[in-house]
Amino acid sequence: MDLTNFEKMDPIMLMSIVNMKIRDEFGDLENLVKFFDIDQAKLIEKLSSAGFDYLPEVKQFR
């Protein structure tokens, strides 16, 4: 799944996809945003506006 259009995605679906990709492919948020060339702050802001916070110690949005 391509995340370059994450700003248009449903935030619950986006959170699920991002967490899965971090867990299965990228290891952390920094590698994911670098791979897709997306703005990390905007991704965090989009998910935060839906009530999800990034927890770096577990490498997940919750």
mmCIF file of the N, C-alpha and C atoms, coordinates in Angstrom:
data_MODEL
# 
_entry.id   MODEL 
# 
loop_
_atom_site.group_PDB 
_atom_site.id 
_atom_site.type_symbol 
_atom_site.label_atom_id 
_atom_site.label_alt_id 
_atom_site.label_comp_id 
_atom_site.label_asym_id 
_atom_site.label_entity_id 
_atom_site.label_seq_id 
_atom_site.pdbx_PDB_ins_code 
_atom_site.Cartn_x 
_atom_site.Cartn_y 
_atom_site.Cartn_z 
_atom_site.occupancy 
_atom_site.B_iso_or_equiv 
_atom_site.pdbx_formal_charge 
_atom_site.auth_seq_id 
_atom_site.auth_comp_id 
_atom_site.auth_asym_id 
_atom_site.auth_atom_id 
_atom_site.pdbx_PDB_model_num 
ATOM 1   N N  . MET A 1 1  ? 0.842  -1.182 0.000  1.00 0.00 ? 1  MET A N  1 
ATOM 2   C CA . MET A 1 1  ? 0.000  0.000  0.000  1.00 0.00 ? 1  MET A CA 1 
ATOM 3   C C  . MET A 1 1  ? 0.878  1.232  0.000  1.00 0.00 ? 1  MET A C  1 
ATOM 4   N N  . ASP A 1 2  ? 0.640  2.119  -0.919 1.00 0.00 ? 2  ASP A N  1 
ATOM 5   C CA . ASP A 1 2  ? 1.381  3.366  -1.063 1.00 0.00 ? 2  ASP A CA 1 
ATOM 6   C C  . ASP A 1 2  ? 0.808  4.403  -0.098 1.00 0.00 ? 2  ASP A C  1 
ATOM 7   N N  . LEU A 1 3  ? 1.658  5.002  0.709  1.00 0.00 ? 3  LEU A N  1 
ATOM 8   C CA . LEU A 1 3  ? 1.198  5.972  1.697  1.00 0.00 ? 3  LEU A CA 1 
ATOM 9   C C  . LEU A 1 3  ? 1.407  7.419  1.262  1.00 0.00 ? 3  LEU A C  1 
ATOM 10  N N  . THR A 1 4  ? 1.804  7.646  0.016  1.00 0.00 ? 4  THR A N  1 
ATOM 11  C CA . THR A 1 4  ? 2.071  9.014  -0.415 1.00 0.00 ? 4  THR A CA 1 
ATOM 12  C C  . THR A 1 4  ? 0.821  9.889  -0.388 1.00 0.00 ? 4  THR A C  1 
ATOM 13  N N  . ASN A 1 5  ? -0.355 9.296  -0.422 1.00 0.00 ? 5  ASN A N  1 
ATOM 14  C CA . ASN A 1 5  ? -1.614 10.053 -0.342 1.00 0.00 ? 5  ASN A CA 1 
ATOM 15  C C  . ASN A 1 5  ? -2.268 9.893  1.025  1.00 0.00 ? 5  ASN A C  1 
ATOM 16  N N  . PHE A 1 6  ? -1.460 9.763  2.061  1.00 0.00 ? 6  PHE A N  1 
ATOM 17  C CA . PHE A 1 6  ? -1.987 9.498  3.394  1.00 0.00 ? 6  PHE A CA 1 
ATOM 18  C C  . PHE A 1 6  ? -2.952 10.575 3.876  1.00 0.00 ? 6  PHE A C  1 
ATOM 19  N N  . GLU A 1 7  ? -2.794 11.810 3.403  1.00 0.00 ? 7  GLU A N  1 
ATOM 20  C CA . GLU A 1 7  ? -3.635 12.912 3.880  1.00 0.00 ? 7  GLU A CA 1 
ATOM 21  C C  . GLU A 1 7  ? -5.107 12.721 3.509  1.00 0.00 ? 7  GLU A C  1 
ATOM 22  N N  . LYS A 1 8  ? -5.385 11.923 2.493  1.00 0.00 ? 8  LYS A N  1 
ATOM 23  C CA . LYS A 1 8  ? -6.761 11.686 2.048  1.00 0.00 ? 8  LYS A CA 1 
ATOM 24  C C  . LYS A 1 8  ? -7.357 10.410 2.642  1.00 0.00 ? 8  LYS A C  1 
ATOM 25  N N  . MET A 1 9  ? -6.551 9.658  3.375  1.00 0.00 ? 9  MET A N  1 
ATOM 26  C CA . MET A 1 9  ? -6.992 8.362  3.890  1.00 0.00 ? 9  MET A CA 1 
ATOM 27  C C  . MET A 1 9  ? -7.786 8.502  5.187  1.00 0.00 ? 9  MET A C  1 
ATOM 28  N N  . ASP A 1 10 ? -8.663 7.544  5.417  1.00 0.00 ? 10 ASP A N  1 
ATOM 29  C CA . ASP A 1 10 ? -9.372 7.446  6.685  1.00 0.00 ? 10 ASP A CA 1 
ATOM 30  C C  . ASP A 1 10 ? -8.330 7.240  7.793  1.00 0.00 ? 10 ASP A C  1 
ATOM 31  N N  . PRO A 1 11 ? -8.379 8.026  8.869  1.00 0.00 ? 11 PRO A N  1 
ATOM 32  C CA . PRO A 1 11 ? -7.332 7.945  9.884  1.00 0.00 ? 11 PRO A CA 1 
ATOM 33  C C  . PRO A 1 11 ? -7.244 6.604  10.609 1.00 0.00 ? 11 PRO A C  1 
ATOM 34  N N  . ILE A 1 12 ? -8.360 5.916  10.792 1.00 0.00 ? 12 ILE A N  1 
ATOM 35  C CA . ILE A 1 12 ? -8.301 4.607  11.454 1.00 0.00 ? 12 ILE A CA 1 
ATOM 36  C C  . ILE A 1 12 ? -7.618 3.588  10.558 1.00 0.00 ? 12 ILE A C  1 
ATOM 37  N N  . MET A 1 13 ? -7.952 3.598  9.277  1.00 0.00 ? 13 MET A N  1 
ATOM 38  C CA . MET A 1 13 ? -7.298 2.706  8.330  1.00 0.00 ? 13 MET A CA 1 
ATOM 39  C C  . MET A 1 13 ? -5.816 3.060  8.213  1.00 0.00 ? 13 MET A C  1 
ATOM 40  N N  . LEU A 1 14 ? -5.514 4.350  8.156  1.00 0.00 ? 14 LEU A N  1 
ATOM 41  C CA . LEU A 1 14 ? -4.128 4.809  8.061  1.00 0.00 ? 14 LEU A CA 1 
ATOM 42  C C  . LEU A 1 14 ? -3.317 4.331  9.259  1.00 0.00 ? 14 LEU A C  1 
ATOM 43  N N  . MET A 1 15 ? -3.848 4.473  10.463 1.00 0.00 ? 15 MET A N  1 
ATOM 44  C CA . MET A 1 15 ? -3.144 4.034  11.662 1.00 0.00 ? 15 MET A CA 1 
ATOM 45  C C  . MET A 1 15 ? -2.842 2.545  11.602 1.00 0.00 ? 15 MET A C  1 
ATOM 46  N N  . SER A 1 16 ? -3.815 1.774  11.168 1.00 0.00 ? 16 SER A N  1 
ATOM 47  C CA . SER A 1 16 ? -3.632 0.332  11.064 1.00 0.00 ? 16 SER A CA 1 
ATOM 48  C C  . SER A 1 16 ? -2.542 -0.027 10.057 1.00 0.00 ? 16 SER A C  1 
ATOM 49  N N  . ILE A 1 17 ? -2.573 0.624  8.908  1.00 0.00 ? 17 ILE A N  1 
ATOM 50  C CA . ILE A 1 17 ? -1.585 0.350  7.857  1.00 0.00 ? 17 ILE A CA 1 
ATOM 51  C C  . ILE A 1 17 ? -0.195 0.773  8.314  1.00 0.00 ? 17 ILE A C  1 
ATOM 52  N N  . VAL A 1 18 ? -0.089 1.966  8.904  1.00 0.00 ? 18 VAL A N  1 
ATOM 53  C CA . VAL A 1 18 ? 1.215  2.458  9.354  1.00 0.00 ? 18 VAL A CA 1 
ATOM 54  C C  . VAL A 1 18 ? 1.798  1.522  10.407 1.00 0.00 ? 18 VAL A C  1 
ATOM 55  N N  . ASN A 1 19 ? 1.005  1.129  11.389 1.00 0.00 ? 19 ASN A N  1 
ATOM 56  C CA . ASN A 1 19 ? 1.510  0.221  12.422 1.00 0.00 ? 19 ASN A CA 1 
ATOM 57  C C  . ASN A 1 19 ? 1.955  -1.113 11.834 1.00 0.00 ? 19 ASN A C  1 
ATOM 58  N N  . MET A 1 20 ? 1.177  -1.638 10.885 1.00 0.00 ? 20 MET A N  1 
ATOM 59  C CA . MET A 1 20 ? 1.542  -2.902 10.256 1.00 0.00 ? 20 MET A CA 1 
ATOM 60  C C  . MET A 1 20 ? 2.853  -2.766 9.481  1.00 0.00 ? 20 MET A C  1 
ATOM 61  N N  . LYS A 1 21 ? 2.993  -1.674 8.729  1.00 0.00 ? 21 LYS A N  1 
ATOM 62  C CA . LYS A 1 21 ? 4.206  -1.486 7.936  1.00 0.00 ? 21 LYS A CA 1 
ATOM 63  C C  . LYS A 1 21 ? 5.432  -1.268 8.827  1.00 0.00 ? 21 LYS A C  1 
ATOM 64  N N  . ILE A 1 22 ? 5.259  -0.541 9.925  1.00 0.00 ? 22 ILE A N  1 
ATOM 65  C CA . ILE A 1 22 ? 6.387  -0.374 10.854 1.00 0.00 ? 22 ILE A CA 1 
ATOM 66  C C  . ILE A 1 22 ? 6.787  -1.739 11.408 1.00 0.00 ? 22 ILE A C  1 
ATOM 67  N N  . ARG A 1 23 ? 5.816  -2.502 11.838 1.00 0.00 ? 23 ARG A N  1 
ATOM 68  C CA . ARG A 1 23 ? 6.090  -3.817 12.429 1.00 0.00 ? 23 ARG A CA 1 
ATOM 69  C C  . ARG A 1 23 ? 6.692  -4.794 11.412 1.00 0.00 ? 23 ARG A C  1 
ATOM 70  N N  . ASP A 1 24 ? 6.130  -4.869 10.226 1.00 0.00 ? 24 ASP A N  1 
ATOM 71  C CA . ASP A 1 24 ? 6.509  -5.907 9.270  1.00 0.00 ? 24 ASP A CA 1 
ATOM 72  C C  . ASP A 1 24 ? 7.631  -5.532 8.314  1.00 0.00 ? 24 ASP A C  1 
ATOM 73  N N  . GLU A 1 25 ? 7.802  -4.229 8.023  1.00 0.00 ? 25 GLU A N  1 
ATOM 74  C CA . GLU A 1 25 ? 8.729  -3.849 6.967  1.00 0.00 ? 25 GLU A CA 1 
ATOM 75  C C  . GLU A 1 25 ? 9.804  -2.845 7.362  1.00 0.00 ? 25 GLU A C  1 
ATOM 76  N N  . PHE A 1 26 ? 9.476  -1.872 8.208  1.00 0.00 ? 26 PHE A N  1 
ATOM 77  C CA . PHE A 1 26 ? 10.380 -0.738 8.370  1.00 0.00 ? 26 PHE A CA 1 
ATOM 78  C C  . PHE A 1 26 ? 11.055 -0.620 9.731  1.00 0.00 ? 26 PHE A C  1 
ATOM 79  N N  . GLY A 1 27 ? 10.524 -1.222 10.756 1.00 0.00 ? 27 GLY A N  1 
ATOM 80  C CA . GLY A 1 27 ? 11.169 -1.187 12.062 1.00 0.00 ? 27 GLY A CA 1 
ATOM 81  C C  . GLY A 1 27 ? 10.884 0.054  12.889 1.00 0.00 ? 27 GLY A C  1 
ATOM 82  N N  . ASP A 1 28 ? 10.727 1.197  12.241 1.00 0.00 ? 28 ASP A N  1 
ATOM 83  C CA . ASP A 1 28 ? 10.384 2.417  12.974 1.00 0.00 ? 28 ASP A CA 1 
ATOM 84  C C  . ASP A 1 28 ? 9.771  3.441  12.024 1.00 0.00 ? 28 ASP A C  1 
ATOM 85  N N  . LEU A 1 29 ? 9.200  4.480  12.623 1.00 0.00 ? 29 LEU A N  1 
ATOM 86  C CA . LEU A 1 29 ? 8.494  5.503  11.854 1.00 0.00 ? 29 LEU A CA 1 
ATOM 87  C C  . LEU A 1 29 ? 9.437  6.259  10.919 1.00 0.00 ? 29 LEU A C  1 
ATOM 88  N N  . GLU A 1 30 ? 10.643 6.522  11.376 1.00 0.00 ? 30 GLU A N  1 
ATOM 89  C CA . GLU A 1 30 ? 11.593 7.280  10.566 1.00 0.00 ? 30 GLU A CA 1 
ATOM 90  C C  . GLU A 1 30 ? 11.900 6.578  9.246  1.00 0.00 ? 30 GLU A C  1 
ATOM 91  N N  . ASN A 1 31 ? 12.107 5.272  9.278  1.00 0.00 ? 31 ASN A N  1 
ATOM 92  C CA . ASN A 1 31 ? 12.375 4.524  8.045  1.00 0.00 ? 31 ASN A CA 1 
ATOM 93  C C  . ASN A 1 31 ? 11.162 4.509  7.118  1.00 0.00 ? 31 ASN A C  1 
ATOM 94  N N  . LEU A 1 32 ? 9.967  4.416  7.692  1.00 0.00 ? 32 LEU A N  1 
ATOM 95  C CA . LEU A 1 32 ? 8.745  4.407  6.883  1.00 0.00 ? 32 LEU A CA 1 
ATOM 96  C C  . LEU A 1 32 ? 8.579  5.729  6.139  1.00 0.00 ? 32 LEU A C  1 
ATOM 97  N N  . VAL A 1 33 ? 8.694  6.860  6.846  1.00 0.00 ? 33 VAL A N  1 
ATOM 98  C CA . VAL A 1 33 ? 8.480  8.151  6.176  1.00 0.00 ? 33 VAL A CA 1 
ATOM 99  C C  . VAL A 1 33 ? 9.583  8.443  5.166  1.00 0.00 ? 33 VAL A C  1 
ATOM 100 N N  . LYS A 1 34 ? 10.784 7.970  5.450  1.00 0.00 ? 34 LYS A N  1 
ATOM 101 C CA . LYS A 1 34 ? 11.882 8.163  4.497  1.00 0.00 ? 34 LYS A CA 1 
ATOM 102 C C  . LYS A 1 34 ? 11.624 7.372  3.212  1.00 0.00 ? 34 LYS A C  1 
ATOM 103 N N  . PHE A 1 35 ? 11.168 6.140  3.344  1.00 0.00 ? 35 PHE A N  1 
ATOM 104 C CA . PHE A 1 35 ? 10.898 5.292  2.186  1.00 0.00 ? 35 PHE A CA 1 
ATOM 105 C C  . PHE A 1 35 ? 9.815  5.894  1.290  1.00 0.00 ? 35 PHE A C  1 
ATOM 106 N N  . PHE A 1 36 ? 8.726  6.365  1.897  1.00 0.00 ? 36 PHE A N  1 
ATOM 107 C CA . PHE A 1 36 ? 7.613  6.916  1.128  1.00 0.00 ? 36 PHE A CA 1 
ATOM 108 C C  . PHE A 1 36 ? 7.774  8.400  0.824  1.00 0.00 ? 36 PHE A C  1 
ATOM 109 N N  . ASP A 1 37 ? 8.845  9.005  1.339  1.00 0.00 ? 37 ASP A N  1 
ATOM 110 C CA . ASP A 1 37 ? 9.128  10.433 1.129  1.00 0.00 ? 37 ASP A CA 1 
ATOM 111 C C  . ASP A 1 37 ? 7.921  11.281 1.532  1.00 0.00 ? 37 ASP A C  1 
ATOM 112 N N  . ILE A 1 38 ? 7.468  11.058 2.762  1.00 0.00 ? 38 ILE A N  1 
ATOM 113 C CA . ILE A 1 38 ? 6.347  11.836 3.292  1.00 0.00 ? 38 ILE A CA 1 
ATOM 114 C C  . ILE A 1 38 ? 6.806  12.611 4.517  1.00 0.00 ? 38 ILE A C  1 
ATOM 115 N N  . ASP A 1 39 ? 6.081  13.642 4.841  1.00 0.00 ? 39 ASP A N  1 
ATOM 116 C CA . ASP A 1 39 ? 6.396  14.520 5.968  1.00 0.00 ? 39 ASP A CA 1 
ATOM 117 C C  . ASP A 1 39 ? 5.955  13.844 7.270  1.00 0.00 ? 39 ASP A C  1 
ATOM 118 N N  . GLN A 1 40 ? 6.926  13.521 8.109  1.00 0.00 ? 40 GLN A N  1 
ATOM 119 C CA . GLN A 1 40 ? 6.630  12.823 9.361  1.00 0.00 ? 40 GLN A CA 1 
ATOM 120 C C  . GLN A 1 40 ? 5.718  13.652 10.260 1.00 0.00 ? 40 GLN A C  1 
ATOM 121 N N  . ALA A 1 41 ? 5.970  14.936 10.356 1.00 0.00 ? 41 ALA A N  1 
ATOM 122 C CA . ALA A 1 41 ? 5.150  15.802 11.213 1.00 0.00 ? 41 ALA A CA 1 
ATOM 123 C C  . ALA A 1 41 ? 3.695  15.826 10.741 1.00 0.00 ? 41 ALA A C  1 
ATOM 124 N N  . LYS A 1 42 ? 3.476  15.861 9.431  1.00 0.00 ? 42 LYS A N  1 
ATOM 125 C CA . LYS A 1 42 ? 2.102  15.864 8.903  1.00 0.00 ? 42 LYS A CA 1 
ATOM 126 C C  . LYS A 1 42 ? 1.398  14.535 9.164  1.00 0.00 ? 42 LYS A C  1 
ATOM 127 N N  . LEU A 1 43 ? 2.140  13.440 9.042  1.00 0.00 ? 43 LEU A N  1 
ATOM 128 C CA . LEU A 1 43 ? 1.562  12.122 9.327  1.00 0.00 ? 43 LEU A CA 1 
ATOM 129 C C  . LEU A 1 43 ? 1.172  12.039 10.802 1.00 0.00 ? 43 LEU A C  1 
ATOM 130 N N  . ILE A 1 44 ? 2.061  12.459 11.681 1.00 0.00 ? 44 ILE A N  1 
ATOM 131 C CA . ILE A 1 44 ? 1.770  12.438 13.113 1.00 0.00 ? 44 ILE A CA 1 
ATOM 132 C C  . ILE A 1 44 ? 0.590  13.344 13.424 1.00 0.00 ? 44 ILE A C  1 
ATOM 133 N N  . GLU A 1 45 ? 0.543  14.512 12.798 1.00 0.00 ? 45 GLU A N  1 
ATOM 134 C CA . GLU A 1 45 ? -0.560 15.449 13.017 1.00 0.00 ? 45 GLU A CA 1 
ATOM 135 C C  . GLU A 1 45 ? -1.895 14.858 12.566 1.00 0.00 ? 45 GLU A C  1 
ATOM 136 N N  . LYS A 1 46 ? -1.908 14.220 11.405 1.00 0.00 ? 46 LYS A N  1 
ATOM 137 C CA . LYS A 1 46 ? -3.143 13.605 10.887 1.00 0.00 ? 46 LYS A CA 1 
ATOM 138 C C  . LYS A 1 46 ? -3.661 12.550 11.859 1.00 0.00 ? 46 LYS A C  1 
ATOM 139 N N  . LEU A 1 47 ? -2.765 11.694 12.330 1.00 0.00 ? 47 LEU A N  1 
ATOM 140 C CA . LEU A 1 47 ? -3.192 10.634 13.240 1.00 0.00 ? 47 LEU A CA 1 
ATOM 141 C C  . LEU A 1 47 ? -3.516 11.180 14.625 1.00 0.00 ? 47 LEU A C  1 
ATOM 142 N N  . SER A 1 48 ? -2.800 12.193 15.047 1.00 0.00 ? 48 SER A N  1 
ATOM 143 C CA . SER A 1 48 ? -3.066 12.823 16.337 1.00 0.00 ? 48 SER A CA 1 
ATOM 144 C C  . SER A 1 48 ? -4.446 13.477 16.356 1.00 0.00 ? 48 SER A C  1 
ATOM 145 N N  . SER A 1 49 ? -4.856 14.072 15.239 1.00 0.00 ? 49 SER A N  1 
ATOM 146 C CA . SER A 1 49 ? -6.167 14.716 15.167 1.00 0.00 ? 49 SER A CA 1 
ATOM 147 C C  . SER A 1 49 ? -7.304 13.700 15.302 1.00 0.00 ? 49 SER A C  1 
ATOM 148 N N  . ALA A 1 50 ? -6.992 12.429 15.054 1.00 0.00 ? 50 ALA A N  1 
ATOM 149 C CA . ALA A 1 50 ? -7.987 11.362 15.209 1.00 0.00 ? 50 ALA A CA 1 
ATOM 150 C C  . ALA A 1 50 ? -7.841 10.671 16.565 1.00 0.00 ? 50 ALA A C  1 
ATOM 151 N N  . GLY A 1 51 ? -6.940 11.187 17.413 1.00 0.00 ? 51 GLY A N  1 
ATOM 152 C CA . GLY A 1 51 ? -6.795 10.637 18.757 1.00 0.00 ? 51 GLY A CA 1 
ATOM 153 C C  . GLY A 1 51 ? -5.685 9.628  18.933 1.00 0.00 ? 51 GLY A C  1 
ATOM 154 N N  . PHE A 1 52 ? -4.835 9.459  17.920 1.00 0.00 ? 52 PHE A N  1 
ATOM 155 C CA . PHE A 1 52 ? -3.747 8.486  18.006 1.00 0.00 ? 52 PHE A CA 1 
ATOM 156 C C  . PHE A 1 52 ? -2.424 9.204  18.243 1.00 0.00 ? 52 PHE A C  1 
ATOM 157 N N  . ASP A 1 53 ? -1.667 8.703  19.211 1.00 0.00 ? 53 ASP A N  1 
ATOM 158 C CA . ASP A 1 53 ? -0.344 9.243  19.508 1.00 0.00 ? 53 ASP A CA 1 
ATOM 159 C C  . ASP A 1 53 ? 0.708  8.211  19.153 1.00 0.00 ? 53 ASP A C  1 
ATOM 160 N N  . TYR A 1 54 ? 1.857  8.686  18.661 1.00 0.00 ? 54 TYR A N  1 
ATOM 161 C CA . TYR A 1 54 ? 2.964  7.774  18.362 1.00 0.00 ? 54 TYR A CA 1 
ATOM 162 C C  . TYR A 1 54 ? 3.743  7.518  19.633 1.00 0.00 ? 54 TYR A C  1 
ATOM 163 N N  . LEU A 1 55 ? 3.923  6.259  19.963 1.00 0.00 ? 55 LEU A N  1 
ATOM 164 C CA . LEU A 1 55 ? 4.683  5.859  21.139 1.00 0.00 ? 55 LEU A CA 1 
ATOM 165 C C  . LEU A 1 55 ? 5.995  5.233  20.672 1.00 0.00 ? 55 LEU A C  1 
ATOM 166 N N  . PRO A 1 56 ? 7.087  6.017  20.681 1.00 0.00 ? 56 PRO A N  1 
ATOM 167 C CA . PRO A 1 56 ? 8.355  5.515  20.141 1.00 0.00 ? 56 PRO A CA 1 
ATOM 168 C C  . PRO A 1 56 ? 8.895  4.292  20.865 1.00 0.00 ? 56 PRO A C  1 
ATOM 169 N N  . GLU A 1 57 ? 8.576  4.151  22.146 1.00 0.00 ? 57 GLU A N  1 
ATOM 170 C CA . GLU A 1 57 ? 9.095  3.003  22.898 1.00 0.00 ? 57 GLU A CA 1 
ATOM 171 C C  . GLU A 1 57 ? 8.512  1.684  22.415 1.00 0.00 ? 57 GLU A C  1 
ATOM 172 N N  . VAL A 1 58 ? 7.314  1.710  21.835 1.00 0.00 ? 58 VAL A N  1 
ATOM 173 C CA . VAL A 1 58 ? 6.717  0.493  21.274 1.00 0.00 ? 58 VAL A CA 1 
ATOM 174 C C  . VAL A 1 58 ? 6.595  0.568  19.760 1.00 0.00 ? 58 VAL A C  1 
ATOM 175 N N  . LYS A 1 59 ? 6.993  1.702  19.195 1.00 0.00 ? 59 LYS A N  1 
ATOM 176 C CA . LYS A 1 59 ? 6.983  1.921  17.744 1.00 0.00 ? 59 LYS A CA 1 
ATOM 177 C C  . LYS A 1 59 ? 5.611  1.671  17.142 1.00 0.00 ? 59 LYS A C  1 
ATOM 178 N N  . GLN A 1 60 ? 4.592  2.302  17.759 1.00 0.00 ? 60 GLN A N  1 
ATOM 179 C CA . GLN A 1 60 ? 3.214  2.172  17.301 1.00 0.00 ? 60 GLN A CA 1 
ATOM 180 C C  . GLN A 1 60 ? 2.450  3.454  17.564 1.00 0.00 ? 60 GLN A C  1 
ATOM 181 N N  . PHE A 1 61 ? 1.410  3.624  16.769 1.00 0.00 ? 61 PHE A N  1 
ATOM 182 C CA . PHE A 1 61 ? 0.405  4.643  17.078 1.00 0.00 ? 61 PHE A CA 1 
ATOM 183 C C  . PHE A 1 61 ? -0.680 3.950  17.890 1.00 0.00 ? 61 PHE A C  1 
ATOM 184 N N  . ARG A 1 62 ? -1.118 4.604  18.937 1.00 0.00 ? 62 ARG A N  1 
ATOM 185 C CA . ARG A 1 62 ? -2.209 4.071  19.773 1.00 0.00 ? 62 ARG A CA 1 
ATOM 186 C C  . ARG A 1 62 ? -3.120 5.184  20.175 1.00 0.00 ? 62 ARG A C  1 
# 
